[in-house]
Amino acid sequence: MNDDLNLVETESMSDANTLPGVIAELGELKPGSIITEEGIAKLFQRHVVSVKRAVQRGELPPPCKLFGANVWTVGTLIRYIETRLEQASDEAEHTAKRLAKLSPVSRSHRR
């Protein structure tokens, strides 16, 4: 029975991993797990240089050094991404409100 459960869990994980753009593995790791540049590159199917550039652009948080390697905790990465998503949502809402104020009023509302 345990083997059946493991098989189902493995099948559902592989289904999630086959969806384009879904990085399920990051969410499956414990928040305290340490991940290297190489690990992030593999996870996102990018080159290590792309990870370094993502840090420079502010898309990823700055790493810390551990035994000479750049590392993060999974929790730090997820919190950083969630914060950026919240900021993007707030900016989009602010922009929509600003545009609504600048948009001309339709003729039916001008009377």
Z-matrix of the N, CA and C atoms (Angstrom, degrees):
N
C 1 1.460
C 2 1.535 1 111.10
N 3 1.316 2 116.89 1 -40.84
C 4 1.465 3 119.97 2 176.36
C 5 1.514 4 111.74 3 -59.05
N 6 1.343 5 116.44 4 -38.05
C 7 1.456 6 119.83 5 179.01
C 8 1.515 7 110.70 6 -63.47
N 9 1.359 8 117.25 7 -37.64
C 10 1.461 9 120.69 8 178.92
C 11 1.520 10 110.66 9 -64.07
N 12 1.332 11 116.77 10 -42.36
C 13 1.456 12 120.82 11 179.53
C 14 1.524 13 110.38 12 -62.79
N 15 1.324 14 116.67 13 -45.07
C 16 1.458 15 120.40 14 179.25
C 17 1.521 16 110.83 15 -62.52
N 18 1.320 17 117.20 16 -37.94
C 19 1.455 18 121.12 17 179.39
C 20 1.521 19 110.51 18 -64.90
N 21 1.344 20 116.79 19 -43.62
C 22 1.464 21 120.52 20 179.19
C 23 1.518 22 110.32 21 -63.74
N 24 1.347 23 117.23 22 -45.11
C 25 1.458 24 120.39 23 179.20
C 26 1.521 25 110.96 24 -60.72
N 27 1.317 26 117.00 25 -42.96
C 28 1.456 27 121.32 26 179.87
C 29 1.515 28 110.93 27 -65.05
N 30 1.325 29 117.01 28 -41.80
C 31 1.463 30 120.28 29 179.67
C 32 1.518 31 111.02 30 -63.92
N 33 1.345 32 117.57 31 -43.54
C 34 1.464 33 119.64 32 -178.97
C 35 1.525 34 110.82 33 -67.12
N 36 1.345 35 117.46 34 -35.93
C 37 1.461 36 119.61 35 177.52
C 38 1.519 37 110.55 36 -66.86
N 39 1.321 38 117.70 37 -40.69
C 40 1.456 39 118.75 38 -179.11
C 41 1.520 40 110.50 39 -68.98
N 42 1.346 41 118.62 40 -31.80
C 43 1.461 42 120.92 41 175.86
C 44 1.525 43 110.41 42 -63.29
N 45 1.330 44 117.51 43 -44.22
C 46 1.460 45 121.36 44 -179.80
C 47 1.523 46 110.46 45 -65.46
N 48 1.316 47 116.37 46 -35.09
C 49 1.458 48 120.20 47 -177.38
C 50 1.522 49 112.61 48 -74.94
N 51 1.328 50 118.15 49 -16.45
C 52 1.456 51 120.14 50 179.98
C 53 1.524 52 111.81 51 -88.19
N 54 1.319 53 118.07 52 -11.77
C 55 1.458 54 120.44 53 177.15
C 56 1.520 55 108.96 54 -70.00
N 57 1.321 56 117.16 55 133.04
C 58 1.471 57 118.73 56 -179.49
C 59 1.523 58 111.25 57 -63.37
N 60 1.318 59 115.91 58 131.81
C 61 1.453 60 120.88 59 175.97
C 62 1.514 61 115.11 60 82.47
N 63 1.332 62 119.16 61 1.09
C 64 1.459 63 121.11 62 -179.76
C 65 1.527 64 109.08 63 -96.15
N 66 1.317 65 115.76 64 122.97
C 67 1.453 66 121.88 65 178.85
C 68 1.527 67 107.30 66 -109.69
N 69 1.318 68 116.93 67 72.16
C 70 1.463 69 121.96 68 -175.17
C 71 1.524 70 112.06 69 -67.79
N 72 1.309 71 116.99 70 -30.57
C 73 1.462 72 119.96 71 -175.67
C 74 1.521 73 112.42 72 -59.13
N 75 1.330 74 118.04 73 -36.47
C 76 1.457 75 120.93 74 -179.38
C 77 1.527 76 110.15 75 -61.74
N 78 1.315 77 117.20 76 -43.22
C 79 1.457 78 121.09 77 179.50
C 80 1.519 79 113.58 78 -71.35
N 81 1.316 80 116.97 79 -20.56
C 82 1.463 81 120.53 80 -179.35
C 83 1.522 82 112.71 81 -84.32
N 84 1.324 83 116.82 82 -17.21
C 85 1.464 84 120.53 83 179.05
C 86 1.523 85 109.68 84 -79.56
N 87 1.323 86 115.91 85 151.33
C 88 1.469 87 120.42 86 177.92
C 89 1.522 88 109.03 87 -70.22
N 90 1.353 89 117.34 88 145.17
C 91 1.473 90 121.03 89 -177.41
C 92 1.527 91 113.79 90 -55.40
N 93 1.320 92 117.75 91 -30.43
C 94 1.456 93 120.79 92 -179.20
C 95 1.515 94 114.12 93 -85.41
N 96 1.310 95 117.41 94 -1.65
C 97 1.470 96 120.39 95 179.09
C 98 1.517 97 109.83 96 -63.85
N 99 1.325 98 115.93 97 138.22
C 100 1.459 99 121.27 98 178.97
C 101 1.520 100 107.86 99 -95.01
N 102 1.333 101 115.08 100 133.82
C 103 1.459 102 120.51 101 -179.15
C 104 1.525 103 108.96 102 -128.05
N 105 1.325 104 115.93 103 136.93
C 106 1.467 105 122.30 104 -177.92
C 107 1.528 106 110.02 105 -92.19
N 108 1.335 107 115.36 106 172.08
C 109 1.470 108 119.95 107 173.91
C 110 1.523 109 110.60 108 -56.51
N 111 1.317 110 115.58 109 -42.11
C 112 1.457 111 119.97 110 -179.81
C 113 1.522 112 110.87 111 -63.21
N 114 1.329 113 116.16 112 -38.75
C 115 1.463 114 120.57 113 178.47
C 116 1.522 115 111.69 114 -65.34
N 117 1.326 116 116.70 115 -42.32
C 118 1.465 117 120.33 116 178.08
C 119 1.525 118 109.99 117 -65.67
N 120 1.330 119 115.96 118 -42.01
C 121 1.464 120 119.68 119 179.30
C 122 1.525 121 110.42 120 -59.38
N 123 1.297 122 116.94 121 -44.61
C 124 1.467 123 120.70 122 179.84
C 125 1.526 124 110.30 123 -66.35
N 126 1.318 125 116.31 124 -42.95
C 127 1.460 126 121.71 125 -178.59
C 128 1.522 127 111.83 126 -60.17
N 129 1.324 128 116.79 127 -43.11
C 130 1.459 129 121.78 128 -178.18
C 131 1.533 130 112.98 129 -95.13
N 132 1.321 131 115.78 130 5.65
C 133 1.467 132 122.36 131 179.93
C 134 1.530 133 111.00 132 54.02
N 135 1.319 134 114.05 133 52.13
C 136 1.455 135 122.02 134 179.26
C 137 1.525 136 109.01 135 -130.45
N 138 1.309 137 116.41 136 170.83
C 139 1.449 138 122.29 137 175.32
C 140 1.524 139 107.96 138 -84.88
N 141 1.325 140 116.83 139 154.62
C 142 1.466 141 121.40 140 179.27
C 143 1.526 142 110.78 141 -57.18
N 144 1.325 143 117.51 142 -36.73
C 145 1.469 144 120.80 143 179.12
C 146 1.533 145 109.66 144 -62.16
N 147 1.322 146 118.00 145 -35.73
C 148 1.472 147 121.15 146 177.25
C 149 1.520 148 111.19 147 -63.90
N 150 1.317 149 116.94 148 -35.01
C 151 1.467 150 120.98 149 177.32
C 152 1.530 151 108.99 150 -66.03
N 153 1.329 152 116.86 151 -45.16
C 154 1.479 153 120.68 152 178.56
C 155 1.538 154 110.29 153 -59.58
N 156 1.328 155 116.49 154 -42.30
C 157 1.471 156 120.30 155 179.84
C 158 1.526 157 111.18 156 -67.68
N 159 1.319 158 117.49 157 -36.15
C 160 1.467 159 120.59 158 177.44
C 161 1.528 160 110.24 159 -62.26
N 162 1.328 161 117.00 160 -36.57
C 163 1.470 162 120.88 161 175.91
C 164 1.527 163 109.26 162 -65.64
N 165 1.334 164 117.66 163 -45.33
C 166 1.462 165 121.44 164 179.76
C 167 1.523 166 111.77 165 -60.35
N 168 1.344 167 117.46 166 -36.18
C 169 1.470 168 121.87 167 -179.87
C 170 1.524 169 112.35 168 -81.13
N 171 1.315 170 117.43 169 -6.69
C 172 1.457 171 120.85 170 -179.13
C 173 1.516 172 113.19 171 84.32
N 174 1.315 173 117.92 172 10.83
C 175 1.466 174 121.48 173 179.16
C 176 1.524 175 111.77 174 -78.10
N 177 1.316 176 116.23 175 -23.93
C 178 1.460 177 123.02 176 174.48
C 179 1.525 178 107.85 177 -127.20
N 180 1.320 179 117.80 178 151.74
C 181 1.467 180 119.27 179 179.24
C 182 1.530 181 110.56 180 -71.98
N 183 1.312 182 116.60 181 159.31
C 184 1.466 183 118.97 182 176.53
C 185 1.534 184 109.98 183 -63.54
N 186 1.315 185 116.69 184 140.07
C 187 1.468 186 119.56 185 178.60
C 188 1.522 187 110.59 186 -83.77
N 189 1.316 188 115.19 187 173.19
C 190 1.458 189 120.16 188 168.68
C 191 1.526 190 107.41 189 -116.81
N 192 1.295 191 116.06 190 160.29
C 193 1.463 192 121.15 191 179.40
C 194 1.524 193 109.73 192 -88.24
N 195 1.311 194 115.44 193 137.11
C 196 1.456 195 122.18 194 173.84
C 197 1.523 196 106.59 195 -140.98
N 198 1.318 197 116.14 196 112.68
C 199 1.466 198 121.49 197 -176.23
C 200 1.525 199 111.54 198 55.07
N 201 1.330 200 116.35 199 36.59
C 202 1.450 201 122.05 200 177.29
C 203 1.520 202 115.15 201 83.49
N 204 1.329 203 117.76 202 -2.33
C 205 1.467 204 120.91 203 -179.09
C 206 1.525 205 109.96 204 -108.08
N 207 1.314 206 116.64 205 145.50
C 208 1.463 207 121.53 206 174.73
C 209 1.521 208 108.92 207 -76.51
N 210 1.334 209 115.94 208 126.93
C 211 1.461 210 120.85 209 -178.06
C 212 1.525 211 111.23 210 -138.40
N 213 1.326 212 115.95 211 160.91
C 214 1.453 213 125.76 212 173.94
C 215 1.519 214 107.14 213 -137.54
N 216 1.322 215 115.83 214 166.12
C 217 1.458 216 118.80 215 164.98
C 218 1.523 217 106.71 216 -97.29
N 219 1.304 218 116.14 217 152.98
C 220 1.462 219 120.71 218 179.89
C 221 1.521 220 109.87 219 -60.17
N 222 1.328 221 116.95 220 -40.46
C 223 1.462 222 121.07 221 179.79
C 224 1.519 223 112.31 222 -59.95
N 225 1.338 224 116.28 223 -40.00
C 226 1.465 225 120.79 224 178.29
C 227 1.520 226 110.65 225 -62.98
N 228 1.323 227 117.08 226 -44.20
C 229 1.466 228 121.16 227 179.30
C 230 1.522 229 111.36 228 -61.87
N 231 1.320 230 116.51 229 -47.37
C 232 1.466 231 120.24 230 -177.79
C 233 1.522 232 110.84 231 -64.82
N 234 1.338 233 117.61 232 -44.84
C 235 1.471 234 120.40 233 178.72
C 236 1.524 235 110.69 234 -60.60
N 237 1.326 236 116.92 235 -41.67
C 238 1.464 237 121.38 236 -179.02
C 239 1.533 238 109.90 237 -63.16
N 240 1.318 239 116.62 238 -46.43
C 241 1.466 240 120.66 239 179.64
C 242 1.526 241 110.74 240 -64.03
N 243 1.340 242 117.24 241 -42.57
C 244 1.467 243 120.31 242 178.62
C 245 1.525 244 111.20 243 -62.65
N 246 1.322 245 117.49 244 -40.10
C 247 1.469 246 121.70 245 177.98
C 248 1.525 247 110.45 246 -63.11
N 249 1.332 248 116.42 247 -43.59
C 250 1.471 249 119.91 248 178.78
C 251 1.522 250 111.18 249 -63.49
N 252 1.339 251 117.33 250 -37.60
C 253 1.471 252 120.53 251 178.01
C 254 1.524 253 110.79 252 -65.41
N 255 1.329 254 117.26 253 -41.19
C 256 1.469 255 120.91 254 177.56
C 257 1.528 256 110.34 255 -63.64
N 258 1.325 257 117.11 256 -42.42
C 259 1.472 258 120.78 257 178.68
C 260 1.520 259 110.83 258 -63.03
N 261 1.322 260 117.14 259 -41.65
C 262 1.466 261 120.81 260 179.14
C 263 1.525 262 110.70 261 -63.75
N 264 1.312 263 116.96 262 -39.56
C 265 1.462 264 121.17 263 178.01
C 266 1.523 265 111.01 264 -65.16
N 267 1.336 266 116.39 265 -44.51
C 268 1.466 267 120.71 266 178.23
C 269 1.523 268 111.47 267 -62.10
N 270 1.329 269 116.62 268 -42.12
C 271 1.465 270 120.73 269 179.10
C 272 1.530 271 111.06 270 -64.38
N 273 1.331 272 117.06 271 -40.95
C 274 1.467 273 120.96 272 179.59
C 275 1.530 274 110.14 273 -64.70
N 276 1.327 275 116.70 274 -40.57
C 277 1.471 276 120.73 275 178.40
C 278 1.522 277 110.37 276 -65.07
N 279 1.324 278 117.22 277 -43.42
C 280 1.467 279 122.17 278 179.28
C 281 1.529 280 110.15 279 -62.07
N 282 1.330 281 116.27 280 -43.84
C 283 1.463 282 120.97 281 179.32
C 284 1.517 283 111.05 282 -63.43
N 285 1.326 284 117.46 283 -42.34
C 286 1.466 285 121.28 284 179.67
C 287 1.524 286 110.64 285 -62.94
N 288 1.328 287 117.44 286 -41.61
C 289 1.468 288 120.75 287 178.28
C 290 1.529 289 111.04 288 -65.11
N 291 1.323 290 116.07 289 -41.90
C 292 1.457 291 120.39 290 179.96
C 293 1.529 292 110.74 291 -64.74
N 294 1.328 293 116.69 292 -42.11
C 295 1.462 294 120.54 293 178.24
C 296 1.525 295 111.68 294 -66.35
N 297 1.314 296 116.63 295 -35.67
C 298 1.466 297 120.23 296 178.74
C 299 1.529 298 110.45 297 -63.91
N 300 1.322 299 117.22 298 -36.31
C 301 1.463 300 121.09 299 178.15
C 302 1.528 301 111.40 300 -69.71
N 303 1.324 302 116.75 301 -32.73
C 304 1.455 303 121.42 302 -177.58
C 305 1.527 304 113.34 303 -85.35
N 306 1.318 305 117.20 304 -19.97
C 307 1.464 306 120.78 305 -176.89
C 308 1.521 307 110.25 306 -69.08
N 309 1.321 308 116.39 307 140.54
C 310 1.467 309 118.74 308 177.83
C 311 1.530 310 109.96 309 -66.19
N 312 1.310 311 114.57 310 144.60
C 313 1.467 312 120.30 311 178.49
C 314 1.515 313 107.98 312 -74.59
N 315 1.330 314 115.49 313 138.61
C 316 1.467 315 118.03 314 -179.42
C 317 1.536 316 109.89 315 -66.56
N 318 1.340 317 116.68 316 157.43
C 319 1.465 318 121.03 317 -175.28
C 320 1.517 319 112.41 318 -60.73
N 321 1.298 320 118.69 319 -31.71
C 322 1.459 321 120.22 320 -178.55
C 323 1.536 322 111.44 321 -68.21
N 324 1.321 323 117.70 322 -21.31
C 325 1.466 324 120.49 323 -179.98
C 326 1.529 325 112.74 324 -96.51
N 327 1.320 326 119.15 325 -3.82
C 328 1.466 327 121.37 326 -174.76
C 329 1.523 328 114.18 327 -81.31
N 330 1.236 329 122.87 328 -20.02
C 331 1.472 330 125.20 329 -173.07
C 332 1.444 331 110.95 330 -50.15
